[in-house]
């Protein structure tokens, strides 16, 4: 009985050892790695760069006053269409004391000179009528009298313009501010009662209204120096406006600034493009926009995901992928690639649609 018990114990111990060994061996054995694969596909490759900017009128005019004063009437509002010559505002003149004093002094001198020339003319005319002086000598007194009369009229008109903004002789006035072009009123930054400064050599003057042709818009943007060398005039742009969803506007690049400027440590170059408008859509001046500039395009070419590419460490110019030759058996295949859009890349040679390419781990 003891012998049977011993044999049974030995069998149990040996069996337990075998079980533990098999269990640990199975646990330490790694499961085989199964790699995913992708096949080349036919698609369109478009390489683009993006410029940020806004949509603005090609020509925006600021309407200013020619006389200093106070806004008495405003005849337009933002969004209104005007024609060239339409009334925009009326200014009540408030003359500058220095100009007013100078104009009054000029008028007094002109009156004095006129009265003197008038007396001389009267005396010389009597002598001419009596045949004492010849006509040639009398002619100079006629000219002097006419000049004095003209200066008096000019001095009087100048004083009236400074005081009232209007001349007596012609009834013309520069207190009525008119639009210099046809277009849309974009902004009226003044209100009735505001003081305005006239345009002069030392001051640009107060803007009463801004007018622009909203049927002629351009994209103004800026492009990084690393991209500006890849573009040229005449390139096609695709404009997307943040305020208008699901609509793309075509544009043609017409200006690249020869000089860049620094912004946040980056050199940027201003660009302009002529925008092709859509009749059914109204674009407001100042809309922010992005312009996609097509640097290269390939239609219906064989391509793969760029993440599948690998590079030979011995030769940085050598690009390869791992092609499946058998179930989970891969072989290095060198290929020639072309245009890339940052996601997909054109395959010029080395692959076909039937190939299955290994997806690198982490790729």
Residue pairs with C-beta under 8 A, 6 or more apart in sequence:
32 328
33 361
34 328
35 328
35 330
35 358
35 359
35 361
36 358
36 359
37 324
37 356
37 357
37 358
37 359
38 304
38 305
38 308
38 356
38 357
38 359
39 353
39 354
39 355
39 356
39 357
40 302
40 303
40 304
40 347
40 351
40 352
40 353
40 355
40 357
41 302
41 303
41 304
41 353
42 300
42 301
42 302
42 303
42 353
43 300
43 301
43 303
43 344
44 297
44 298
44 299
44 300
44 301
45 296
45 297
45 298
45 301
45 303
45 338
45 339
45 340
45 341
45 344
45 345
45 346
46 294
46 296
46 297
46 298
46 341
47 294
47 295
47 296
47 297
47 339
47 340
47 341
47 342
48 292
48 293
48 294
48 295
48 341
49 223
49 227
49 230
49 231
49 292
49 293
49 295
50 290
50 291
50 292
50 293
51 221
51 222
51 223
51 237
51 271
51 290
51 291
51 293
52 221
52 222
52 288
52 289
52 290
52 291
53 219
53 220
53 221
53 222
53 271
53 288
53 289
53 290
53 291
54 219
54 220
54 221
54 286
54 287
54 288
54 289
55 217
55 218
55 219
55 220
55 239
55 241
55 275
55 283
55 284
55 285
55 286
55 287
55 289
56 217
56 218
56 220
56 285
56 286
57 183
57 186
57 212
57 213
57 214
57 216
57 217
57 218
57 285
58 213
58 216
58 217
58 218
59 181
59 212
59 213
59 216
60 186
60 210
60 211
60 212
60 285
61 180
61 181
61 183
61 210
61 211
61 212
62 207
62 209
62 210
63 88
63 177
63 178
63 179
63 180
63 207
63 208
63 209
63 210
63 211
64 196
64 198
64 199
64 204
64 205
64 206
64 207
64 208
65 91
65 174
65 177
65 196
65 197
65 198
65 199
65 205
65 206
65 208
66 174
66 198
66 199
67 91
67 93
67 161
67 165
67 174
67 175
67 198
68 93
68 94
68 95
68 96
68 195
68 196
68 197
68 198
69 91
69 92
69 93
69 94
69 165
69 175
69 195
69 196
69 198
70 91
70 92
70 94
70 193
70 194
70 195
70 196
71 89
71 90
71 91
71 92
71 190
71 191
71 192
71 193
71 194
71 195
71 196
71 208
72 89
72 90
72 91
72 92
72 175
72 192
73 89
73 90
73 192
74 88
74 89
74 188
74 190
74 191
74 192
75 86
75 87
75 88
75 89
75 90
76 82
76 86
76 87
76 88
76 89
76 185
76 188
76 209
77 185
77 188
78 185
78 186
78 187
78 188
79 184
79 185
80 184
80 185
81 183
81 184
81 185
82 88
82 179
82 182
82 183
82 184
82 185
82 211
83 179
83 182
84 179
84 180
84 181
84 182
85 178
85 179
86 178
86 179
87 176
87 177
87 178
88 177
88 178
88 179
88 185
88 208
88 209
89 177
89 190
89 208
89 209
90 175
90 176
90 177
91 165
91 175
91 176
91 177
91 196
92 175
93 162
93 163
93 164
93 165
93 175
94 195
95 162
95 163
96 162
99 162
100 159
100 162
100 163
103 155
103 158
103 159
103 162
103 163
104 159
106 155
106 158
106 159
107 152
107 155
107 156
107 158
107 159
109 155
110 148
110 151
110 152
110 154
110 155
110 156
111 152
113 148
113 151
113 152
114 148
114 149
114 151
114 152
116 148
117 144
117 145
117 147
117 148
117 149
118 145
118 148
120 141
120 144
120 145
121 141
121 142
121 144
121 145
124 133
124 138
124 141
125 138
125 141
127 133
127 138
128 135
128 138
153 169
156 168
157 167
157 168
157 169
160 166
160 167
160 168
161 167
161 174
164 173
164 175
165 173
165 174
165 175
166 172
166 173
166 175
167 173
177 208
177 209
179 209
179 211
180 211
181 211
181 213
182 213
183 211
183 212
183 213
183 214
184 211
184 212
184 213
184 214
185 209
185 210
185 211
186 210
186 211
186 212
186 285
187 209
187 210
188 208
188 209
189 207
189 208
189 209
189 210
190 196
190 206
190 207
190 208
194 206
195 206
196 205
196 206
196 208
197 203
197 205
197 206
198 205
199 205
212 285
214 282
214 283
214 285
215 277
217 275
217 277
217 283
217 285
218 254
218 272
218 273
218 274
218 275
219 237
219 239
219 251
219 271
219 272
219 273
219 275
219 289
219 291
220 270
220 271
220 272
221 270
221 271
221 272
221 273
221 289
221 290
221 291
222 263
222 268
222 269
222 270
222 271
223 231
223 268
223 269
223 271
223 293
224 266
224 267
224 268
225 260
225 266
225 267
225 268
225 269
227 293
228 256
228 260
228 269
228 271
230 295
231 253
231 256
231 271
231 293
231 295
232 253
232 256
233 253
233 254
233 255
233 256
234 252
234 253
234 254
235 252
235 253
235 293
235 294
236 250
236 251
236 252
236 253
236 294
237 250
237 251
237 252
237 253
237 273
237 291
237 292
237 293
237 294
238 248
238 249
238 250
238 251
238 291
238 292
238 294
239 248
239 249
239 250
239 251
239 273
239 275
239 289
239 290
239 291
239 292
240 247
240 248
240 249
240 289
240 290
240 292
241 247
241 249
241 283
241 287
241 288
241 289
242 287
242 288
242 289
242 290
243 284
243 287
243 288
244 281
244 283
244 287
247 278
247 281
249 275
249 276
249 277
249 278
250 275
250 276
251 273
251 274
251 275
251 276
251 291
252 273
252 274
252 276
253 271
253 272
253 273
253 293
254 272
254 273
254 274
255 270
255 271
255 272
255 273
256 269
256 271
257 269
257 270
257 271
259 269
260 267
260 268
260 269
261 267
261 268
261 270
262 268
271 291
273 291
275 283
277 283
296 339
297 339
298 338
298 339
298 346
301 338
301 346
301 347
302 346
302 347
302 351
302 352
302 353
303 344
303 345
303 346
303 347
304 321
304 344
304 345
304 347
304 351
304 357
305 343
305 344
305 345
306 340
306 342
306 343
306 344
306 345
307 359
307 360
307 363
308 321
308 357
308 358
308 359
308 360
308 363
309 319
309 320
309 321
309 337
309 345
310 319
310 320
310 321
310 322
310 360
311 318
311 319
311 320
312 318
312 319
312 320
312 334
318 334
319 334
319 335
319 336
319 337
320 332
320 333
320 334
320 335
321 332
321 333
321 335
321 351
321 357
321 358
322 330
322 331
322 332
322 333
322 357
322 358
322 360
323 330
323 331
323 333
323 351
323 355
323 356
323 357
323 358
324 330
324 355
324 356
324 357
324 358
325 331
330 358
333 350
333 351
333 355
334 350
335 347
335 348
335 349
335 350
335 351
336 347
336 348
336 349
336 350
337 345
337 346
337 347
337 348
338 345
338 346
338 347
338 348
339 345
339 346
340 346
351 357
